[in-house]
Amino acid sequence: MSYMLPHLRSGWDVDQAILTEEDRVVVVRFGRDSNQTCMVQDEVLFGIAEKVKNFAVIYLVDIDEVTDFNSMYELYDACTTMFFYRNKHIMVDLGTGNNNKINWALADKQELIDIIEIVYRGARKGRGLVVSPKDYSTKYRY
């Protein structure tokens, strides 16, 4: 479903998307459109796009096409989701140790909506780090 969501085709487009959005969270999925993990994430993002349109806007960036951010944001994973608000990177404590990004596909739409909503609420209050409503550390997977 990546063809249904807006793509940013250059580093300038990514910068402008992050800079110009004043009232909503900018959700950027960095990855490859042909990657299976990204396909799962794109399906979920497309499914929630209409529900979160009042407080978030979703963009896709192909890391092979736009290489400007690969080293800056350490985009080495197949699929990475990051959040920005008013030109500021918003970190999310997911319990994994990496607060900068989500580097796996969230298959549950409601979980992703909850995370975006927490990011929005925290960012509006001026917080640069918000805590996820669910702990994704490995201690609960057994």
Beta strands, then each sheet from edge to edge (+ up, - down):
strand 1: 25-31
strand 2: 56-62
strand 3: 79-85
strand 4: 88-93
strand 5: 129-131
sheet 1: 2+ 1+ 3- 4+ 5+
end
